[in-house]
Every structure is written in structure tokens, then in C-alpha cells.
Amino acid sequence: MNDTAHLETPPATTDWTIPQDWAHYSEQDHATWDTLFARQAKLLPGRASNAYLRGLDVLKLSKPGIPDFEELSERLMKLTGWQVVAVPGLVPDDVFFDHMANRRFVAGNFIRRPDQLDYLQEPDVFHDVFGHVPMLADPVFADYLVAYGQGGQRALSLDALKYLGRLYWYTVEFGLIAEPEGLRIYGSGIVSSFAESKFALDDASPNRIAFDLARVMRTDYRIDDFQQNYFVIPSFDELLRVTVETDFAPLYAGLKEKRDIPVGQIMPDDRVISVGTQEYAKKKAAG
């Protein structure tokens, strides 16, 4: 999800898009991308979902240097009708949802510094393109994001952005999927992070819980550290089905009558895949 607290002046275009200006990237910028790409590409086989790995391949993201959005969009359009458009940073929610509902993925056109390889608070071109775009090559997940964008437009009028934002967080950003070979990662916040790519699957600390739409929408999350809960979908088809078949207006009304579920808490009705020790979170809280 997006917020614009740090953006003082919107760009001239009403949709907030700007030229990527691929020529402005320095050799160091391209080297930073290559370093990040090589590290993740080595780590992700056997960890990332089949859909993500296929997208990485068919979109030719292994080509050295930061991808040119025009070339990337041309490949993506042929597969699922999506394109990648550059923005200066986080954009207003209504703009974000409009782009998504119309198969335009907004991506920052800047890249982190070499001393920020492991963490950057604001999403950069590596997070946005390496993390998100391979999944847009999957037709089912691509349709899910269109449905999400359309749902976001409705959520704005229903004062329900908090709940829809949690759905984005626990699927698009930090989702796990159960595949025949085992649990795999597909969320962009995980696949673009060297440390969390290992933590999400290997560490005993977090809870891993079967996906339930209402449960996810009630659940708080950590924005500045590893997650204490990961939600596991059975398939992208099921994620899309639940999204398009649910009547969200009464769902939101019901959620507003219930308390939010704290980070890391397991509920009696949860179908828990693995109970976490929460050891990582406890150590961080203890200082």
C-alpha cells in the first residue's frame, strides 16, 4: 500500500508518472542492481514459488543492469497485458489503485546506495521490479492484482483501507504459498530481501498460518522488521477466487465491529501450519 506523507509536491502529470530516464543511471547504480540480483538469484531456487521463478526467466531480468521499463513492459504486455510505469516514490492511494486496476504497475525509478543493500525503508527499483514484476507474468496473479486495484477503489469509499492494506501486505508483499515441494515465497518483500528469504521459510520464530481472508484483514503487521506471522495460500487460483467472489462491503462492516489481532498472536480458529517460537521478536523487544 502507499502513503504520501514524505512527498511534498506531486509531479506535473495527474497520474504521477515520470520518465524512467534509464540513461541517468550511473555505473554504480547498475553495479548495485547486479550485486543484489546475483545474490538473490543464487538464493531463490528451491525457495521462491514456481510462478516467480518462471517470471524471472521469461522477462529476461537476468540481463545485466537495471531493466529498461519500456523493454520490460513490451515483454510483459505480451504475457498478461501489464506494463511498468515509473513514479518518483510512493503515490496517493487513489492513483495507486487506478494504475493497478488498469494493469499498470508503478515502480520507483531510483536505486538504493551500496551501503543500503540489506534494508531500505522506501521501495526502490530493485524491490519494485525484481520483487514484484516477475509475478505479473503469471496470468492468475496478474488478474488478482487487477481485482485488488478495483477493490481498492471501492475500499476508499467504504473507509476500509486499513483492512485492504493488510491483504496486500500479507499476500503481495509477504505471502507464502503451499506447493507440492513445500512452502515457497512469492511476496515481493521477501523475494527481494536476502535475510527474509531465509527467515520466512527456515527460522523457527514466525507463525505460519493458512490463509483466511477475514483473519488476514484483522491482523496487524510489522513494517520495520521481519514478520511474526506469514499467511500461506493454497494456490493463486484460490486467492483470486476468494477475492473476486467476496462481497467486501458486509465483510468490512463486520471487521469494524471486531478488535484487531495483534502481531504474532494465534487465534483459536487458525489452521496453523507451524507454531512459531517468537524468539526473534522477543530478543528484539528485549533490546
Backbone as CSV, one residue per row, in Angstrom:
resi,resn,N_x,N_y,N_z,CA_x,CA_y,CA_z,C_x,C_y,C_z
1,MET,0.841,-1.180,0.000,0.000,0.000,0.000,0.879,1.234,0.000
2,ASN,0.249,2.373,-0.214,1.002,3.596,-0.372,0.563,4.648,0.632
3,ASP,1.491,5.517,1.011,1.143,6.754,1.676,2.069,7.824,1.117
4,THR,1.706,9.073,1.313,2.452,10.139,0.657,2.943,11.183,1.643
5,ALA,3.124,10.776,2.885,3.487,11.743,3.906,4.803,12.452,3.589
6,HIS,5.712,11.759,2.907,7.030,12.338,2.656,7.099,13.053,1.309
7,LEU,6.034,13.014,0.533,6.040,13.659,-0.781,5.392,15.035,-0.665
8,GLU,6.171,16.067,-0.897,5.666,17.420,-0.703,4.967,17.968,-1.938
9,THR,5.491,17.676,-3.113,4.939,18.246,-4.331,4.723,17.149,-5.359
10,PRO,3.501,16.951,-5.822,3.266,15.916,-6.835,3.887,16.322,-8.160
11,PRO,4.210,15.348,-9.005,4.758,15.674,-10.312,3.705,16.325,-11.203
12,ALA,4.150,16.806,-12.352,3.247,17.563,-13.227,2.100,16.705,-13.745
13,THR,2.333,15.414,-13.971,1.288,14.559,-14.518,0.295,14.174,-13.433
14,THR,-0.979,14.126,-13.786,-2.016,13.809,-12.798,-1.933,12.362,-12.318
15,ASP,-1.333,11.497,-13.122,-1.206,10.101,-12.698,0.123,9.826,-11.994
16,TRP,0.889,10.853,-11.749,2.155,10.802,-11.014,3.278,10.078,-11.760
17,THR,3.072,9.686,-12.993,4.132,9.000,-13.721,5.184,9.996,-14.208
18,ILE,6.403,9.502,-14.300,7.535,10.278,-14.790,8.337,9.395,-15.744
19,PRO,9.203,9.967,-16.566,10.071,9.117,-17.383,11.027,8.328,-16.483
20,GLN,11.293,7.102,-16.844,12.295,6.354,-16.086,13.662,6.997,-16.242
21,ASP,13.932,7.548,-17.425,15.234,8.171,-17.715,16.357,7.168,-17.467
22,TRP,16.274,6.050,-18.190,17.231,4.959,-17.982,18.679,5.429,-18.133
23,ALA,18.907,6.409,-18.994,20.278,6.874,-19.259,20.906,7.551,-18.044
24,HIS,20.082,7.960,-17.062,20.660,8.691,-15.929,21.326,7.770,-14.918
25,TYR,21.096,6.461,-15.011,21.716,5.550,-14.047,23.224,5.513,-14.244
26,SER,23.942,5.538,-13.153,25.405,5.503,-13.195,25.893,4.059,-13.245
27,GLU,27.173,3.900,-13.492,27.764,2.563,-13.458,27.578,1.941,-12.076
28,GLN,27.698,2.768,-11.042,27.496,2.265,-9.684,26.067,1.805,-9.477
29,ASP,25.094,2.537,-10.046,23.689,2.126,-9.943,23.486,0.747,-10.548
30,HIS,24.012,0.552,-11.746,23.864,-0.745,-12.418,24.608,-1.839,-11.649
31,ALA,25.764,-1.490,-11.092,26.533,-2.472,-10.320,25.776,-2.871,-9.055
32,THR,25.086,-1.922,-8.435,24.285,-2.223,-7.248,23.166,-3.197,-7.599
33,TRP,22.459,-2.930,-8.710,21.428,-3.867,-9.173,22.028,-5.254,-9.392
34,ASP,23.161,-5.319,-10.092,23.773,-6.614,-10.414,24.174,-7.369,-9.152
35,THR,24.681,-6.651,-8.162,25.060,-7.283,-6.897,23.837,-7.867,-6.203
36,LEU,22.776,-7.074,-6.113,21.542,-7.538,-5.492,20.935,-8.703,-6.260
37,PHE,20.921,-8.581,-7.586,20.330,-9.634,-8.415,21.086,-10.948,-8.244
38,ALA,22.417,-10.895,-8.320,23.221,-12.117,-8.235,23.008,-12.816,-6.897
39,ARG,22.931,-12.044,-5.851,22.755,-12.619,-4.518,21.403,-13.324,-4.392
40,GLN,20.338,-12.673,-4.868,19.012,-13.269,-4.767,18.819,-14.420,-5.744
41,ALA,19.340,-14.270,-6.961,19.175,-15.316,-7.972,19.820,-16.629,-7.522
42,LYS,20.887,-16.538,-6.763,21.546,-17.733,-6.237,20.749,-18.353,-5.099
43,LEU,20.085,-17.509,-4.318,19.389,-17.969,-3.123,17.997,-18.532,-3.394
44,LEU,17.276,-17.987,-4.385,15.845,-18.232,-4.517,15.426,-19.585,-5.088
45,PRO,16.195,-20.223,-5.976,15.759,-21.553,-6.414,15.558,-22.495,-5.229
46,GLY,14.394,-23.160,-5.193,14.062,-24.003,-4.051,13.398,-23.241,-2.922
47,ARG,13.342,-21.913,-3.045,12.684,-21.084,-2.035,11.506,-20.295,-2.623
48,ALA,11.713,-19.724,-3.796,10.664,-18.918,-4.429,9.665,-19.813,-5.153
49,SER,8.449,-19.302,-5.312,7.404,-20.060,-5.988,7.772,-20.317,-7.445
50,ASN,7.174,-21.355,-7.999,7.414,-21.666,-9.404,7.005,-20.512,-10.304
51,ALA,5.897,-19.848,-9.958,5.424,-18.724,-10.768,6.440,-17.592,-10.766
52,TYR,7.017,-17.308,-9.608,8.007,-16.232,-9.535,9.237,-16.578,-10.374
53,LEU,9.736,-17.786,-10.241,10.946,-18.174,-10.973,10.706,-18.187,-12.480
54,ARG,9.503,-18.599,-12.906,9.179,-18.544,-14.329,9.172,-17.097,-14.818
55,GLY,8.584,-16.209,-14.032,8.544,-14.803,-14.418,9.919,-14.198,-14.535
56,LEU,10.782,-14.542,-13.612,12.155,-14.048,-13.653,12.829,-14.460,-14.955
57,ASP,12.516,-15.657,-15.402,13.132,-16.188,-16.624,12.521,-15.579,-17.882
58,VAL,11.201,-15.601,-18.003,10.571,-15.163,-19.255,10.704,-13.657,-19.471
59,LEU,10.883,-12.900,-18.401,11.051,-11.452,-18.542,12.506,-11.048,-18.746
60,LYS,13.401,-12.049,-18.739,14.826,-11.827,-19.019,15.442,-10.812,-18.040
61,LEU,15.077,-10.936,-16.782,15.605,-9.999,-15.796,17.053,-10.292,-15.423
62,SER,17.600,-11.395,-15.900,18.999,-11.697,-15.623,19.960,-10.874,-16.479
63,LYS,19.435,-10.164,-17.458,20.268,-9.278,-18.265,20.945,-8.264,-17.356
64,PRO,22.266,-8.021,-17.499,22.965,-7.118,-16.579,22.385,-5.713,-16.583
65,GLY,22.419,-5.087,-15.414,22.000,-3.703,-15.289,20.522,-3.546,-14.983
66,ILE,20.147,-2.359,-14.538,18.760,-2.036,-14.225,17.909,-2.164,-15.487
67,PRO,16.802,-2.859,-15.433,15.981,-3.034,-16.641,15.414,-1.716,-17.156
68,ASP,15.302,-1.655,-18.478,14.622,-0.539,-19.133,13.124,-0.834,-19.090
69,PHE,12.345,0.077,-18.504,10.921,-0.184,-18.322,10.185,-0.377,-19.646
70,GLU,10.611,0.306,-20.694,9.943,0.142,-21.988,10.138,-1.274,-22.514
71,GLU,11.359,-1.771,-22.446,11.632,-3.139,-22.908,10.904,-4.155,-22.028
72,LEU,10.932,-3.919,-20.727,10.275,-4.830,-19.791,8.771,-4.854,-20.024
73,SER,8.185,-3.684,-20.236,6.736,-3.600,-20.467,6.335,-4.302,-21.756
74,GLU,7.187,-4.223,-22.757,6.872,-4.886,-24.028,6.761,-6.391,-23.831
75,ARG,7.660,-6.967,-23.055,7.595,-8.402,-22.783,6.371,-8.729,-21.926
76,LEU,6.131,-7.896,-20.936,5.039,-8.145,-20.004,3.677,-8.009,-20.681
77,MET,3.545,-7.025,-21.550,2.275,-6.817,-22.256,1.878,-8.042,-23.061
78,LYS,2.860,-8.711,-23.657,2.580,-9.891,-24.464,2.095,-11.056,-23.609
79,LEU,2.486,-11.060,-22.337,2.139,-12.168,-21.451,0.814,-11.949,-20.725
80,THR,0.638,-10.780,-20.126,-0.542,-10.560,-19.278,-1.188,-9.195,-19.468
81,GLY,-0.674,-8.382,-20.380,-1.272,-7.071,-20.611,-0.842,-5.985,-19.645
82,TRP,0.106,-6.295,-18.765,0.586,-5.303,-17.804,1.751,-4.497,-18.389
83,GLN,1.985,-3.336,-17.802,3.164,-2.544,-18.125,3.718,-1.944,-16.843
84,VAL,4.965,-1.532,-16.876,5.635,-0.921,-15.729,5.815,0.558,-16.012
85,VAL,5.363,1.409,-15.082,5.490,2.855,-15.245,6.275,3.420,-14.076
86,ALA,7.099,4.408,-14.351,7.958,4.999,-13.324,7.220,6.085,-12.558
87,VAL,7.470,6.126,-11.249,6.943,7.186,-10.382,8.097,7.647,-9.481
88,PRO,7.983,8.850,-8.896,9.086,9.382,-8.103,9.212,8.768,-6.716
89,GLY,8.231,8.006,-6.292,8.227,7.410,-4.962,6.847,6.867,-4.685
90,LEU,6.460,6.823,-3.417,5.127,6.366,-3.080,4.087,7.371,-3.577
91,VAL,2.963,6.868,-4.036,1.937,7.722,-4.650,0.644,7.641,-3.838
92,PRO,-0.279,8.589,-4.036,-1.554,8.537,-3.305,-2.320,7.254,-3.611
93,ASP,-3.109,6.822,-2.646,-3.814,5.546,-2.780,-4.730,5.502,-3.996
94,ASP,-5.458,6.590,-4.264,-6.380,6.553,-5.400,-5.627,6.410,-6.717
95,VAL,-4.457,7.017,-6.806,-3.624,6.894,-8.012,-3.085,5.467,-8.130
96,PHE,-2.622,4.939,-7.023,-2.095,3.574,-6.979,-3.144,2.567,-7.444
97,PHE,-4.359,2.678,-6.909,-5.414,1.738,-7.262,-5.832,1.877,-8.725
98,ASP,-5.863,3.097,-9.223,-6.249,3.303,-10.614,-5.239,2.656,-11.556
99,HIS,-3.967,2.843,-11.268,-2.945,2.192,-12.098,-3.099,0.679,-12.053
100,MET,-3.259,0.141,-10.862,-3.339,-1.314,-10.726,-4.575,-1.873,-11.420
101,ALA,-5.710,-1.210,-11.270,-6.939,-1.678,-11.905,-6.839,-1.667,-13.417
102,ASN,-5.919,-0.852,-13.943,-5.722,-0.753,-15.390,-4.418,-1.387,-15.862
103,ARG,-3.917,-2.325,-15.071,-2.739,-3.126,-15.417,-1.490,-2.277,-15.656
104,ARG,-1.309,-1.285,-14.790,-0.071,-0.507,-14.801,0.570,-0.643,-13.428
105,PHE,1.789,-1.155,-13.411,2.480,-1.311,-12.135,3.420,-0.139,-11.930
106,VAL,3.246,0.580,-10.812,4.082,1.746,-10.542,5.367,1.304,-9.849
107,ALA,6.489,1.799,-10.336,7.792,1.417,-9.796,8.663,2.654,-9.616
108,GLY,9.335,2.728,-8.490,10.290,3.803,-8.274,11.420,3.715,-9.281
109,ASN,11.932,4.861,-9.704,12.997,4.826,-10.712,14.375,5.060,-10.110
110,PHE,14.480,5.024,-8.779,15.783,5.202,-8.127,16.233,3.874,-7.534
111,ILE,17.520,3.757,-7.250,18.041,2.541,-6.628,18.820,2.904,-5.380
112,ARG,18.801,2.021,-4.425,19.479,2.238,-3.151,20.989,2.412,-3.333
113,ARG,21.627,2.949,-2.312,23.084,3.097,-2.323,23.733,1.752,-1.988
114,PRO,25.012,1.593,-2.315,25.690,0.330,-1.987,25.710,-0.001,-0.501
115,ASP,25.632,1.026,0.363,25.628,0.761,1.798,24.223,0.461,2.327
116,GLN,23.240,0.353,1.425,21.868,0.054,1.824,21.387,-1.279,1.241
117,LEU,22.318,-2.166,0.931,21.934,-3.408,0.256,20.902,-4.206,1.044
118,ASP,21.005,-4.218,2.359,20.174,-5.114,3.152,18.877,-4.511,3.639
119,TYR,18.743,-3.191,3.616,17.478,-2.607,4.076,17.308,-1.200,3.531
120,LEU,16.113,-0.920,3.047,15.737,0.407,2.594,14.262,0.577,2.916
121,GLN,13.912,1.644,3.637,12.524,1.797,4.061,11.589,2.057,2.875
122,GLU,11.995,2.913,1.962,11.155,3.225,0.806,11.497,2.280,-0.341
123,PRO,10.487,1.691,-0.981,10.780,0.741,-2.065,11.486,1.401,-3.242
124,ASP,12.566,0.766,-3.694,13.329,1.288,-4.833,13.077,0.402,-6.052
125,VAL,13.834,0.642,-7.117,13.608,-0.088,-8.359,13.903,-1.577,-8.191
126,PHE,14.821,-1.933,-7.301,15.091,-3.359,-7.112,13.911,-4.042,-6.432
127,HIS,13.430,-3.452,-5.358,12.251,-4.035,-4.702,11.077,-4.117,-5.662
128,ASP,10.819,-3.022,-6.381,9.624,-2.960,-7.222,9.719,-3.878,-8.444
129,VAL,10.867,-3.890,-9.094,10.978,-4.662,-10.328,11.387,-6.104,-10.047
130,PHE,12.464,-6.316,-9.314,12.863,-7.693,-9.006,11.837,-8.369,-8.115
131,GLY,11.305,-7.626,-7.140,10.373,-8.227,-6.191,8.989,-8.475,-6.755
132,HIS,8.432,-7.476,-7.448,7.038,-7.547,-7.881,6.825,-8.061,-9.310
133,VAL,7.618,-7.565,-10.230,7.271,-7.728,-11.648,7.279,-9.181,-12.130
134,PRO,8.175,-10.059,-11.661,8.081,-11.450,-12.124,6.715,-12.086,-11.880
135,MET,6.050,-11.722,-10.787,4.733,-12.286,-10.521,3.673,-11.758,-11.481
136,LEU,3.921,-10.598,-12.091,2.970,-10.056,-13.063,2.973,-10.843,-14.364
137,ALA,3.964,-11.691,-14.553,3.992,-12.554,-15.733,3.104,-13.780,-15.569
138,ASP,2.594,-14.005,-14.365,1.684,-15.121,-14.122,0.255,-14.642,-14.339
139,PRO,-0.500,-15.224,-15.261,-1.837,-14.708,-15.592,-2.797,-14.647,-14.412
140,VAL,-2.763,-15.640,-13.544,-3.701,-15.663,-12.420,-3.340,-14.575,-11.405
141,PHE,-2.080,-14.479,-11.055,-1.683,-13.456,-10.093,-1.865,-12.066,-10.685
142,ALA,-1.614,-11.932,-11.974,-1.840,-10.644,-12.641,-3.305,-10.235,-12.539
143,ASP,-4.221,-11.191,-12.683,-5.651,-10.894,-12.538,-5.997,-10.562,-11.092
144,TYR,-5.326,-11.210,-10.147,-5.553,-10.901,-8.730,-5.225,-9.438,-8.442
145,LEU,-4.127,-8.946,-9.000,-3.754,-7.557,-8.741,-4.730,-6.577,-9.391
146,VAL,-5.276,-6.942,-10.542,-6.319,-6.098,-11.145,-7.531,-6.052,-10.210
147,ALA,-7.954,-7.206,-9.720,-9.091,-7.260,-8.799,-8.794,-6.477,-7.531
148,TYR,-7.559,-6.543,-7.070,-7.166,-5.790,-5.876,-7.275,-4.288,-6.135
149,GLY,-6.791,-3.843,-7.291,-6.897,-2.429,-7.624,-8.339,-1.958,-7.676
150,GLN,-9.189,-2.764,-8.270,-10.615,-2.417,-8.327,-11.221,-2.402,-6.922
151,GLY,-10.798,-3.359,-6.097,-11.277,-3.394,-4.724,-10.793,-2.207,-3.917
152,GLY,-9.595,-1.737,-4.208,-9.075,-0.568,-3.521,-9.890,0.675,-3.796
153,GLN,-10.343,0.805,-5.037,-11.184,1.950,-5.380,-12.478,1.930,-4.579
154,ARG,-13.043,0.743,-4.359,-14.261,0.631,-3.556,-13.964,0.853,-2.075
155,ALA,-12.823,0.347,-1.610,-12.482,0.468,-0.195,-12.326,1.926,0.232
156,LEU,-11.870,2.758,-0.684,-11.727,4.182,-0.359,-13.069,4.793,0.037
157,SER,-14.129,4.386,-0.647,-15.454,4.948,-0.351,-16.100,4.301,0.861
158,LEU,-15.549,3.185,1.327,-16.129,2.461,2.460,-15.310,2.639,3.737
159,ASP,-14.306,3.522,3.701,-13.446,3.765,4.856,-12.851,2.453,5.378
160,ALA,-12.336,1.668,4.442,-11.855,0.330,4.802,-10.433,0.074,4.331
161,LEU,-9.684,1.135,4.102,-8.345,0.973,3.538,-7.420,0.183,4.454
162,LYS,-7.622,0.329,5.759,-6.789,-0.401,6.710,-6.869,-1.905,6.468
163,TYR,-8.069,-2.386,6.244,-8.265,-3.824,6.077,-7.711,-4.311,4.742
164,LEU,-7.950,-3.543,3.689,-7.439,-3.953,2.386,-5.922,-3.866,2.343
165,GLY,-5.364,-2.895,3.050,-3.914,-2.776,3.108,-3.262,-3.998,3.723
166,ARG,-3.921,-4.593,4.704,-3.382,-5.802,5.327,-3.402,-6.980,4.347
167,LEU,-4.412,-7.025,3.507,-4.454,-8.083,2.493,-3.263,-7.949,1.551
168,TYR,-2.976,-6.745,1.125,-1.813,-6.507,0.249,-0.536,-6.919,0.968
169,TRP,-0.411,-6.504,2.203,0.805,-6.775,2.960,1.071,-8.270,3.083
170,TYR,0.041,-9.014,3.451,0.228,-10.435,3.743,0.127,-11.334,2.512
171,THR,-0.139,-10.770,1.343,-0.088,-11.555,0.105,0.974,-10.985,-0.826
172,VAL,0.728,-9.838,-1.405,1.623,-9.280,-2.424,3.019,-9.024,-1.869
173,GLU,3.102,-8.548,-0.635,4.406,-8.215,-0.069,5.046,-9.372,0.690
174,PHE,4.276,-10.096,1.503,4.893,-11.093,2.385,4.146,-12.429,2.375
175,GLY,3.651,-12.821,1.200,2.898,-14.054,1.103,3.752,-15.291,0.909
176,LEU,3.255,-16.409,1.439,3.811,-17.747,1.188,2.745,-18.567,0.474
177,ILE,3.188,-19.558,-0.279,2.283,-20.453,-0.983,2.705,-21.891,-0.712
178,ALA,1.719,-22.788,-0.570,1.996,-24.214,-0.401,2.071,-24.862,-1.776
179,GLU,3.242,-25.303,-2.156,3.434,-26.003,-3.428,3.764,-27.464,-3.141
180,PRO,3.666,-28.348,-4.140,3.915,-29.769,-3.882,5.264,-30.047,-3.222
181,GLU,6.249,-29.195,-3.531,7.587,-29.400,-2.965,7.719,-28.846,-1.550
182,GLY,6.728,-28.069,-1.101,6.787,-27.464,0.230,6.403,-25.997,0.176
183,LEU,6.565,-25.307,1.282,6.262,-23.888,1.321,7.249,-23.115,0.460
184,ARG,6.730,-22.113,-0.250,7.564,-21.270,-1.100,7.152,-19.810,-0.902
185,ILE,8.056,-18.897,-1.196,7.787,-17.472,-1.053,7.401,-16.883,-2.403
186,TYR,6.466,-15.922,-2.353,6.123,-15.181,-3.564,5.992,-13.684,-3.299
187,GLY,5.861,-13.283,-2.032,5.734,-11.875,-1.698,6.998,-11.095,-2.013
188,SER,6.821,-9.910,-2.584,7.966,-9.129,-3.056,8.885,-8.688,-1.928
189,GLY,8.313,-8.418,-0.745,9.141,-8.013,0.367,10.078,-9.111,0.828
190,ILE,9.706,-10.353,0.554,10.569,-11.474,0.923,11.564,-11.775,-0.194
191,VAL,11.082,-11.937,-1.424,11.977,-12.363,-2.502,13.059,-11.339,-2.800
192,SER,12.825,-10.074,-2.451,13.840,-9.051,-2.695,14.771,-8.847,-1.502
193,SER,14.555,-9.610,-0.421,15.359,-9.482,0.794,16.181,-10.742,1.028
194,PHE,17.490,-10.598,1.076,18.373,-11.745,1.288,18.084,-12.407,2.633
195,ALA,17.961,-11.597,3.681,17.774,-12.167,5.014,16.391,-12.770,5.197
196,GLU,15.340,-12.070,4.718,13.993,-12.579,4.954,13.655,-13.756,4.045
197,SER,14.358,-13.897,2.925,14.167,-15.073,2.075,14.508,-16.347,2.835
198,LYS,15.433,-16.242,3.762,15.793,-17.388,4.598,14.898,-17.459,5.846
199,PHE,14.686,-16.322,6.478,13.914,-16.286,7.720,12.499,-16.815,7.528
200,ALA,11.839,-16.404,6.449,10.425,-16.735,6.249,10.177,-18.232,6.146
201,LEU,11.161,-18.965,5.623,10.985,-20.406,5.430,11.717,-21.249,6.471
202,ASP,12.876,-20.781,6.928,13.766,-21.625,7.730,13.710,-21.377,9.233
203,ASP,13.402,-20.148,9.637,13.505,-19.803,11.050,12.318,-20.367,11.841
204,ALA,12.574,-20.759,13.075,11.512,-21.306,13.923,10.675,-20.217,14.576
205,SER,11.056,-18.965,14.422,10.408,-17.883,15.159,8.994,-17.539,14.692
206,PRO,8.744,-17.344,13.377,7.410,-16.859,12.981,6.351,-17.960,12.928
207,ASN,5.100,-17.530,13.132,3.963,-18.419,12.878,3.713,-18.485,11.378
208,ARG,3.339,-19.644,10.902,2.911,-19.810,9.521,1.490,-20.370,9.564
209,ILE,0.558,-19.577,9.045,-0.865,-19.831,9.247,-1.562,-19.912,7.892
210,ALA,-2.499,-20.852,7.743,-3.252,-20.972,6.499,-4.059,-19.696,6.264
211,PHE,-4.068,-19.251,5.022,-4.723,-18.002,4.642,-6.228,-18.062,4.882
212,ASP,-6.748,-17.032,5.507,-8.183,-16.806,5.648,-8.393,-15.310,5.483
213,LEU,-9.282,-14.916,4.580,-9.406,-13.512,4.194,-9.720,-12.607,5.380
214,ALA,-10.741,-12.933,6.149,-11.127,-12.078,7.269,-10.031,-12.036,8.331
215,ARG,-9.402,-13.168,8.573,-8.321,-13.237,9.559,-7.172,-12.318,9.159
216,VAL,-6.789,-12.391,7.910,-5.703,-11.550,7.416,-6.046,-10.073,7.572
217,MET,-7.271,-9.719,7.242,-7.661,-8.312,7.283,-7.766,-7.756,8.705
218,ARG,-7.825,-8.616,9.687,-7.856,-8.163,11.084,-6.466,-8.065,11.692
219,THR,-5.440,-8.537,11.005,-4.137,-8.762,11.613,-3.169,-7.607,11.387
220,ASP,-2.658,-7.044,12.474,-1.610,-6.028,12.375,-0.337,-6.642,11.815
221,TYR,0.603,-5.786,11.419,1.855,-6.295,10.863,3.019,-5.404,11.252
222,ARG,4.224,-5.949,11.079,5.451,-5.201,11.328,5.891,-4.558,10.023
223,ILE,6.168,-3.267,10.062,6.599,-2.577,8.850,8.116,-2.404,8.814
224,ASP,8.778,-2.607,9.961,10.195,-2.274,10.068,11.088,-3.458,10.408
225,ASP,10.560,-4.678,10.307,11.363,-5.842,10.663,10.730,-7.088,10.060
226,PHE,11.338,-8.239,10.335,10.769,-9.494,9.863,9.359,-9.669,10.415
227,GLN,8.531,-10.387,9.662,7.158,-10.637,10.091,7.117,-11.697,11.195
228,GLN,6.128,-11.572,12.072,5.914,-12.581,13.101,4.860,-13.599,12.682
229,ASN,4.036,-13.229,11.704,3.087,-14.147,11.077,3.302,-14.130,9.571
230,TYR,3.270,-15.285,8.955,3.175,-15.397,7.497,1.920,-16.214,7.197
231,PHE,1.167,-15.771,6.188,-0.046,-16.482,5.802,0.200,-17.237,4.498
232,VAL,-0.272,-18.474,4.470,0.042,-19.405,3.387,-1.197,-19.654,2.544
233,ILE,-1.140,-19.297,1.265,-2.253,-19.599,0.359,-2.067,-20.992,-0.226
234,PRO,-3.173,-21.665,-0.583,-3.041,-22.980,-1.208,-2.697,-22.899,-2.691
235,SER,-3.096,-21.793,-3.349,-2.825,-21.603,-4.771,-3.186,-20.173,-5.149
236,PHE,-2.656,-19.710,-6.254,-3.030,-18.391,-6.754,-4.466,-18.395,-7.276
237,ASP,-4.909,-19.523,-7.796,-6.300,-19.623,-8.247,-7.262,-19.396,-7.092
238,GLU,-6.946,-19.975,-5.942,-7.815,-19.819,-4.779,-7.778,-18.383,-4.262
239,LEU,-6.611,-17.770,-4.276,-6.502,-16.371,-3.857,-7.353,-15.472,-4.747
240,LEU,-7.298,-15.693,-6.051,-8.111,-14.908,-6.977,-9.593,-15.189,-6.771
241,ARG,-9.946,-16.456,-6.608,-11.361,-16.814,-6.432,-11.962,-16.125,-5.216
242,VAL,-11.269,-16.196,-4.096,-11.776,-15.574,-2.869,-11.937,-14.070,-3.056
243,THR,-10.997,-13.466,-3.749,-11.022,-12.017,-3.931,-12.193,-11.569,-4.800
244,VAL,-12.444,-12.280,-5.885,-13.498,-11.833,-6.809,-14.892,-12.268,-6.351
245,GLU,-14.991,-13.315,-5.535,-16.302,-13.807,-5.117,-16.794,-13.198,-3.806
246,THR,-15.924,-12.547,-3.060,-16.310,-11.988,-1.767,-17.039,-10.650,-1.933
247,ASP,-18.114,-10.484,-1.181,-18.794,-9.193,-1.093,-18.117,-8.427,0.044
248,PHE,-17.291,-7.469,-0.302,-16.436,-6.837,0.696,-17.179,-5.853,1.589
249,ALA,-18.253,-5.254,1.138,-18.950,-4.259,1.960,-19.408,-4.839,3.299
250,PRO,-20.147,-5.970,3.317,-20.529,-6.540,4.618,-19.325,-7.096,5.383
251,LEU,-18.307,-7.558,4.660,-17.101,-8.037,5.341,-16.453,-6.904,6.123
252,TYR,-16.300,-5.756,5.471,-15.714,-4.597,6.149,-16.560,-4.186,7.352
253,ALA,-17.866,-4.176,7.170,-18.756,-3.783,8.271,-18.567,-4.702,9.471
254,GLY,-18.438,-5.993,9.205,-18.215,-6.939,10.292,-16.866,-6.761,10.952
255,LEU,-15.840,-6.484,10.161,-14.497,-6.303,10.711,-14.435,-5.085,11.627
256,LYS,-15.190,-4.053,11.296,-15.179,-2.840,12.114,-15.771,-3.075,13.496
257,GLU,-16.521,-4.158,13.643,-17.115,-4.490,14.934,-16.192,-5.346,15.787
258,LYS,-15.082,-5.786,15.218,-14.172,-6.681,15.933,-12.855,-5.977,16.214
259,ARG,-12.148,-6.479,17.219,-10.846,-5.911,17.545,-9.802,-6.383,16.537
260,ASP,-8.783,-5.579,16.353,-7.657,-6.015,15.537,-6.891,-7.113,16.263
261,ILE,-6.276,-7.993,15.486,-5.484,-9.070,16.070,-4.025,-8.615,16.145
262,PRO,-3.414,-8.641,17.325,-2.039,-8.169,17.466,-1.057,-9.005,16.654
263,VAL,0.066,-8.395,16.338,1.150,-9.079,15.637,1.578,-10.312,16.443
264,GLY,1.723,-11.431,15.756,2.269,-12.628,16.391,1.270,-13.492,17.133
265,GLN,0.021,-13.056,17.273,-0.961,-13.827,18.039,-1.591,-14.926,17.193
266,ILE,-1.794,-16.080,17.803,-2.515,-17.184,17.167,-3.932,-17.223,17.728
267,MET,-4.910,-17.363,16.845,-6.313,-17.381,17.242,-6.827,-18.824,17.303
268,PRO,-7.865,-19.072,18.118,-8.374,-20.444,18.266,-8.812,-21.090,16.953
269,ASP,-9.320,-20.303,16.014,-9.818,-20.862,14.758,-8.742,-20.981,13.678
270,ASP,-7.526,-20.550,13.962,-6.463,-20.613,12.957,-6.128,-22.054,12.592
271,ARG,-5.869,-22.268,11.323,-5.271,-23.543,10.897,-3.775,-23.294,10.788
272,VAL,-3.068,-23.684,11.819,-1.655,-23.344,11.958,-0.797,-24.394,11.272
273,ILE,0.056,-23.944,10.394,0.981,-24.839,9.698,2.211,-25.075,10.549
274,SER,2.722,-24.022,11.170,3.800,-24.176,12.144,3.683,-23.074,13.183
275,VAL,3.736,-23.478,14.450,3.675,-22.524,15.554,5.069,-21.963,15.783
276,GLY,5.176,-20.644,15.725,6.482,-20.028,15.897,6.865,-19.862,17.357
277,THR,8.149,-19.859,17.620,8.645,-19.616,18.974,8.583,-18.135,19.340
278,GLN,8.531,-17.266,18.320,8.581,-15.811,18.501,9.885,-15.370,19.152
279,GLU,10.910,-16.225,19.092,12.177,-15.924,19.744,12.839,-14.678,19.166
280,TYR,12.772,-14.546,17.847,13.392,-13.371,17.217,12.742,-12.089,17.732
281,ALA,11.411,-12.053,17.755,10.704,-10.854,18.213,10.968,-10.579,19.683
282,LYS,11.057,-11.625,20.487,11.313,-11.447,21.911,12.701,-10.849,22.157
283,LYS,13.681,-11.316,21.407,15.038,-10.773,21.546,15.096,-9.319,21.128
284,LYS,14.411,-8.986,20.041,14.390,-7.592,19.596,13.697,-6.696,20.635
285,ALA,12.614,-7.184,21.208,11.877,-6.397,22.205,12.706,-6.198,23.476
286,ALA,13.556,-7.194,23.783,14.390,-7.095,24.978,15.596,-6.194,24.776
287,GLY,15.787,-5.752,23.535,16.895,-4.838,23.253,18.175,-5.530,22.865
